[in-house]
Amino acid sequence: MLMKVTMIKEIDKADLKQALDLVNEVFSEFVAVDYSEQGIATFQDYLKNKYEEVSADLEFGHKKAWGYYQNGEIIGIIATRDVSHIALMFVDKRHHRKGIARQLFDNVLASLKGNADVTKITVNSSLYAMKAYEKLGFIKIDEQQEKNGIIYIPMERPKILLEQIWK
């Protein structure tokens, strides 16, 4: 019987394409259904044409990304920008509802522990992911919005919930 080897680690430049391919695949199936053609194009432009920019951002710390690896394959990704804003969180559809998003998010929480500047964690959730973020302790802070065709709901996990975890 083949043993599953899993781990969470920072995504480096060598694994970035695999991670972005996963994001595009999950986005196309679950998120894009709520988007206009403009929104889909905006998101895919971000993934395709911004590869070098994202690589540089990871290298210089403007963004951080972690992958959930199973037998060397990335099956989940979470990325942050500006320290405490979740920019991406996607899990392969074959692995939904298995706690992978929770483990990735817990990894982000651990990385932020002790950072006095972090008073909340924010995310612009897709309609599809809103319930998952609520399960992670996020609350809706504004109504649904749209920018360049990207539809999102601003959410945050407040400081009090962070302090409970970091004690």
N, C-alpha and C positions, 0 to 999 in steps of 0.2 A: 504494500500500500504506500502510495506516494505521500510524503508528509508536506503539508503546506508551510512554507517559510514566509512569514509576514514581518514587515517592519515599516516604520515611518521614518523618513529621513528627508533632509532638504534636497530639493531638486536642483541639480546642477545643469550647466549648459548642455552636457551630453544627453540628458534625459528630457530636456525641454520640449523637443518636437513630439516625443511620445506623449507627454503630458498634455500638450495643446491638442493633439489628435483626439485624445480621450475627451477633453472639454468640448471640442467641436462635435464629436459623435453624440454625446449626451445632450448638448444644447440642441442639436438638430432634431432629436427625437422628442424631447420633453419641453423645451423652453420656446423654441422657434414657432410653435403652433400659435402662440399668443402675439407674435410680432408681425408687423407689416414687412413688406419687401425691404424697405429702408432699414428697419431694425435688424433684420437678418444680415443685410449687407454691412451695416455698421459693425456688428459683432464679428462677423467673419473677416472683415478688414482688420480689426484689432488682432485677431489670431494669425492671419496670414502675413499681412504687411508689416506688422509691428514685432516680428520675431526678434530682430536684432535689438530693437529698443527694449523689449522685455528682458533679453539676455543681459544687456548692460545694466538695467535696473536691478536685476538679481545680483549681478556682480558688485554693484556699488551700494547695495542695501536699501534702495528706495522701495523695493518690493522683496518679499520673501515668499517662497513657495515650498510646500512639503508634499511629498507623495506617499501614498499608502501602497507599498509594494507587496505583491504576493508572487513568490517564485520569480522574482526579477521583473515582473510586469507591473506597471502602474495601473491600479484599479480605482484610485481616488486621489484627488488633489485639492488642496486648499492654498490660497495665496492671499497675502496681505499687501497693502500699500499704506504709506504714511503711518506706519507702525501698527495702528489698531483698526484699520478698515479692511473688512474681508472683500477682496476684489473678485475672487473666484472660489467656488466650492462645488465640485462635481464628483460623482461616484458612478462607475460603470453600472449599467442597468441590471446586470446579472448579480450585483452585489448590494442592491438597495435593501434597506431595512435590516442590515446586519451590524449596525453600530459603527460603520467605518467613518461616516461624517462626524459622529460624536468623538471618535478617537482623534481624528484630524483636528477638530476644534479644540479638544483638550490639550493637544500639542501646542496650538497657538496660545491658549491660556497660560500654559507653563512657560512659554517663551516670553510672555509679558509680565510675569510675576516679578514684583519688586520695582517695576517701572512706575515711578510716582507720577509721571506725566499722563499715564493712561487712566482716564476717568470713565471710559465707556468703550465698548467695541461696537462699531457700526457696520451696516451692510445695506446695500440696495438690492433687496431680494427680488427674484423673479416671482411671478404668480405661482409657478409650480413649486418653488422651494419654500414658500412662506411658512407652511406648517412645519417643515423640518427645522427652520430657524426658531420658530416658537418653542419647539421641543428642546432647543438648546438655550432657552431663556431670553430670547429676543422679544421685544415688543414693538408693535407698529407705532411710529412716531409721526406719520403723516399719511396722507391719502396717496393712492396710486399716481405715479407720474410717468412722463414720457420725455425722453431727450434723444434726438436723432433716431427715433423709431424704437429705442430701447425702453421697454416698459418695466417699471420697477416700483417697489414699495420700500420707502426708507424705514429701517428698523435699527434698534440699538439694544445692546445688553447693558443695563445701567451699572454704575459703580458699586452699588450695594450688593448686587449679585456677584460681582467680581471679588469684592472683599470677603464674602462668605467662602469662596473657593480658596482664596490665597491665605487664609488664616492658618 
